[in-house]
Amino acid sequence: MNKQLLSIAISGMALAIAQSAAAEQAAPEPAAATAPQVQDVIVTAQKRSEKLQDVPIAITAITAEAIQNRRTLDLVDLSNQAPGLQIKSDDNGANPRIFIRGIGVNDFNPATNSAVGIYADGVYVASPLAQRLAFFDLQQVEVLRGPQGTLYGRNTTGGAINVASRLPGDVPEADISAEYGRFNSVNVQGGVSVPLIADKLSVRVAGLYQRDDGYTLNRVTGNHGNNTDRWAVRGTIHFTPTSNVTDNLVISTGRSRGGSIWAYNRALLPQTPAATGPDGLCLSAFYTSGQCTTVMGYANTSKNLYQGDYGFEGKDKVDLFTVANTLTIDLGPASIVSVTGYQHAKRNDQEDTDASPIPTITASYIARQNTFSQELRLQSNGHTPLRYVIGGYYAHDYLNNNSSYNVLPLLQAGDPASEVPQGIGVFSWPLTQKVDSYAAFGQLDYDLTSRLTVTGGLRYSADRKTYHYVSDAAGLPAPIFTYDSEKTFESVTGKVGLQYRVSADANIYASYNRGAKSGGFFSGQATDPVFIGPYKDETVNAYEIGAKTEWLNRTLRANITAFYYDYKNLQVYTTVEEGALTIQLFTNASAARVYGGELELQATPTRGLTVSLNTAYLNATYRNFKSAGNDYSGNTLPSAPKISVQGAIDWQHETPLGTIVANTSMSFRSKVFFDTSNAARLADQARAFVDARLGLRVAHDRLEIGVWGKNIFNETNVSDMTPIPTLGFGVFSVGPPRTYGLYLKAHY
């Protein structure tokens, strides 16, 4: 580790030790009964309920109140709400691309697993098609930063996100929130909890409806796109037939019918010597000059990223059905926990990829995925000197994909009423993949003394993948190639850690984690079987030290973390030019190094006021990566800003009219690259976003009305950039501009 990282860590530990020494010298005076304190947060990061401050892991817990106050309506809205967390998507209803501390996967194809595991009510959500409709009526979201190879397993080399739905209680409850805002946006959420048998059976039904007109204008038709149109329903049953048996069943279904992403087109082919850069592409100063065009001659001369000339207005249709059941049998000293999950997701996305009025390339992404999983654990109860979790895991996943690209459709053919015009360059890649996953794991925590705890964990994982792939082109008498393979990817991961409780309000920890991400087969469009793979397992040796402290009679919480990762065979998605084609590649970088530090602060200086500030420093680079003749060694990983900051102020004040509630939040990230090449045209400058809300609670806080604003300073919201230079353009995916509106909440 470099000197910066070491100094951060030493400073944090010195902070904790100094606090302990001060506490031992003089006992604090009793606090006034009304003194505000930072609230305890209960997390389940280690498969059992614990206080966040007691868990020796870097965790950010986002409560139900914070989710509502910050209008977190989608998984993508979590971006920048935890140190080092970046989430983006080039799609309306699927495929979030999640990065924690610079670790994630840029690939949007359905067979590629994220490096950050998503868990909904304890069930691993394997399909990227199923990760965008769960954000309503939530109890809490936990962001676990760093590899989680023991208790969570493969495909968590970057971290994990736990999403917990709200459970029904023992008393009748009902709540609803409704809002109306810019672009005719409507967002309605609500739920009802009913106890059917006292202390034994209760149910909750919750729903979501969202729609808006969209924030991007098609200058050709006058229509608006990038619109939302989705609904979801969730039913939850909480059943306790006896005092030692608890069963929680969660069933969700939902549908998204929003428009496909309308991107911003940037022409790259210079038509004059003055506009030509050293790489043969358009100089940045000439992008909107009219002196640069696409291969079809289109020149976008507008600098407005929220307008375009779209020849095709598609839909991104996603249907989802999920089941999660957690059965717990309390045996006294230990409990048996069974977690069963099922997910069905299907998608049909018709997209104008070139974002221009002249047909250049359109995409049809059609996929269906079913996943069944079963986890069984035996785990100790209570805080005994020896605590353990031992378990096994099995999952079966089936993916069917039938996607295609229509390239340069100059000649129209086939059914004229077809949703996508058919032409002379239709390339498809139907595929199926079957995955059987097995794992056995265990973790022990042992108190060597009343203050010192040692942790050890180990996990064996195996993924058996059966793969069938066809590369085809319309008009050919036979496929370009057919690929069939079967391979088992095995790994052993684990953890060793120490935690020392300096005082009741401070502890320090150090850990080593070995993480792995399963190898596999590329599921994007390819014209040569060499591009299919198989690619290798990604592995990481991760070292982390941290301190968790509370100060000033627990009115100030300060947590600090420093980390160092050494990656081998890091899985990387890239695009390269091969003749007249832009080729997608998914391969392994030989090595990568990631290190940094994070500081999380939360304070309650006066009653009704909470202030939080999180900062992160990150250095994430490829150490040795050469692919398709390109050398990316020394380049920064995509979506890995060196500096990120999040801050929030929440305030409440009682008046004769009711309780005034207000909050504002800010997020900042420094410059990011969206591509492995680190090309300047595929980078985005530093950005800062500010959100705010102001409301009034009346009727004993059961009713709240107010106003809200997102991105209130109208910062350009570039979420991704995709290069297709062989067709003479690149496209930007752009998130919403400034939005605002009115809201009403009611609770009974």
Summary of the structure (lengths in Angstrom):
residues: 748
radius of gyration: 26.1
end to end distance: 53.6
largest distance: 86.4
contacts: 2696
relative contact order: 0.14
helix: 8%
strand: 57%
